């Protein structure tokens, strides 16, 4: 068995290429995933930022929503950034009509909580489990986590709001580490995927 995990990036909409680059830099084999058969071949999956309502609609349209839910329920390691965080939430505080989520993390998220596009900002974020300096968090129309259930672990806060969460094999951040050139959060996820593969064998 090769030690290099194969990690997919859900390529329906959003900053897919940047995640592929960051995952490769973190020693994973990265590939875009658009169809259920591609999903079946990966050891882990990144759900990128973008527009959560669009990703939700496209996932349903491409026949991906149920396979995604099934794999996440079965323990597929998954990492969501920004819109991806919304997709991994069990509940959205203010969903658009018809907006669905994959689920996987017992949390309630608020969409666009940090403001609109023109209120995007960068901030240093201390993330539990990441060694060294704080992570440079890039927040673009970012959500925050309103509350978490007992199973979810808060990894980071900014201004009193939860911005990074982990539950079992699922990880989510409000910010975009794929856009900063700091690949440590992707490294953390790759380690989670590796540990999960080891446990499965």
C-alpha positions in Angstrom: 0.0 0.0 0.0 1.4 3.4 -1.0 1.8 5.7 2.0 0.8 8.7 0.0 -2.9 9.4 0.5 -5.1 10.3 -2.4 -7.2 13.3 -1.6 -10.0 14.7 -3.7 -11.2 18.3 -4.0 -14.9 18.6 -4.7 -14.7 20.4 -8.1 -18.2 21.7 -8.6 -17.4 25.4 -7.9 -14.9 27.4 -5.9 -11.1 27.6 -5.5 -10.4 24.0 -6.5 -6.9 24.6 -8.1 -5.5 26.3 -5.0 -6.5 23.3 -2.9 -4.9 20.9 -5.3 -1.7 22.8 -5.1 -1.8 23.0 -1.3 -2.5 19.3 -0.9 0.3 18.4 -3.3 2.6 20.6 -1.2 1.5 18.7 1.9 2.5 15.4 0.4 -0.8 14.1 -0.9 -1.9 13.0 -4.3 -4.6 15.5 -5.2 -7.3 15.2 -7.8 -10.5 16.9 -8.7 -13.8 15.0 -7.8 -17.0 15.7 -9.8 -18.7 12.3 -10.0 -19.6 9.5 -7.5 -17.1 7.1 -9.1 -14.3 9.6 -8.6 -15.4 10.0 -4.9 -15.2 6.3 -4.4 -11.5 6.3 -5.3 -10.2 8.9 -2.7 -9.0 8.5 0.9 -10.1 12.0 1.9 -12.0 15.0 0.4 -11.7 18.8 0.5 -14.9 20.8 0.1 -13.6 24.2 -1.1 -14.7 27.8 -0.6 -17.0 29.3 -3.1 -20.8 29.9 -2.9 -22.4 27.4 -0.5 -25.8 27.6 -2.1 -24.3 27.0 -5.6 -22.2 24.1 -4.3 -25.3 22.6 -2.7 -27.4 22.9 -5.8 -24.6 21.5 -8.1 -24.0 18.6 -5.7 -27.7 17.6 -6.0 -27.6 18.2 -9.8 -24.5 16.0 -10.3 -25.9 13.2 -8.1 -23.2 13.8 -5.6 -25.2 14.8 -2.4 -26.2 11.4 -1.3 -22.9 9.7 -2.1 -21.1 12.5 -0.2 -23.4 12.1 2.8 -22.9 8.3 2.8 -19.1 8.5 2.6 -18.9 11.2 5.3 -21.2 9.1 7.5 -19.0 6.1 6.9 -16.0 8.0 8.2 -14.4 9.5 5.0 -12.0 12.2 6.2 -13.3 15.6 5.0 -12.1 19.2 5.2 -14.2 22.2 4.4 -13.0 25.8 4.0 -15.4 28.7 4.1 -18.4 27.6 2.0 -17.1 24.1 2.6 -17.5 24.6 6.4 -21.1 25.5 5.7 -21.5 22.3 3.7 -20.1 20.2 6.6 -22.4 21.8 9.2 -25.3 19.7 10.4 -27.3 22.9 10.6 -27.3 26.4 9.0 -28.7 29.2 11.0 -30.0 31.1 8.0 -30.1 28.8 5.0 -31.2 30.0 1.6 -34.3 28.2 0.4 -33.5 24.7 -0.8 -30.0 24.9 0.6 -28.8 21.4 1.7 -25.6 20.4 3.5 -23.6 17.2 3.6 -23.3 17.4 7.3 -20.7 15.6 9.4 -20.0 18.2 12.1 -22.4 18.8 14.9 -22.3 22.6 14.6 -24.6 25.5 13.6 -23.0 28.0 11.2 -24.0 31.5 10.3 -23.4 32.3 6.6 -21.4 35.5 5.6 -21.1 36.2 9.4 -18.0 38.3 9.0 -19.5 40.5 6.4 -19.7 40.9 2.7 -16.9 40.5 0.1 -15.6 44.1 0.6 -15.2 43.3 4.3 -12.7 40.5 3.7 -9.7 40.6 6.0 -6.6 38.7 7.1 -5.9 37.8 10.7 -3.5 35.6 12.6 -5.3 32.6 14.1 -3.9 30.2 16.6 -5.1 26.7 15.5 -4.9 23.8 18.0 -2.7 21.1 16.6 -0.7 23.4 14.3 2.9 23.9 15.5 4.9 27.1 15.3 3.5 30.6 14.5 -0.2 31.5 14.2 -1.8 30.6 10.9 -2.5 33.6 8.5 -6.3 33.4 8.2 -7.8 34.9 5.1 -11.5 35.5 5.7 -13.6 36.2 2.5 -17.4 36.5 3.2 -16.6 33.9 5.9 -19.0 32.1 8.0 -18.5 31.5 11.7 -19.7 28.7 14.0 -22.5 29.8 16.2 -22.4 26.8 18.4 -21.0 23.2 18.5 -22.3 20.0 19.9 -20.6 17.7 22.4 -18.8 15.7 19.7 -17.1 18.7 18.1 -13.8 20.2 19.2 -13.1 23.9 18.8 -9.6 24.4 17.2 -9.6 28.2 16.8 -11.5 31.4 17.6 -11.2 34.9 16.2 -12.8 37.9 17.9 -14.7 35.5 20.2 -16.2 33.5 17.3 -15.4 29.9 16.5 -13.5 29.7 13.1 -12.1 26.1 13.1 -13.7 22.9 14.3 -12.9 19.2 14.2 -15.1 16.3 14.8 -13.6 12.8 14.3 -12.4 12.7 10.7 -14.0 16.0 9.7 -12.3 19.3 9.8 -13.6 22.8 8.9 -12.2 26.3 8.9 -14.0 29.7 8.2 -10.8 30.9 6.5 -8.9 30.0 3.3 -5.5 28.5 4.1 -5.1 27.5 0.5 -4.8 31.1 -0.6 -1.9 32.1 1.7 0.9 29.7 0.8 1.0 28.3 4.4 0.2 24.6 3.9 0.1 23.6 7.6 -3.7 23.2 7.8 -3.6 21.0 4.7 -0.8 19.1 6.4 -2.9 18.6 9.5 -5.7 17.2 7.2 -3.3 15.0 5.3 -2.1 13.6 8.7 -5.8 12.9 9.6 -6.3 11.0 6.3 -3.1 9.0 6.9 -4.1 8.1 10.4 -7.5 7.1 9.2 -6.0 4.8 6.5 -3.7 3.2 9.0 -6.6 2.6 11.4 -8.7 1.1 8.6 -6.0 -1.5 7.7 
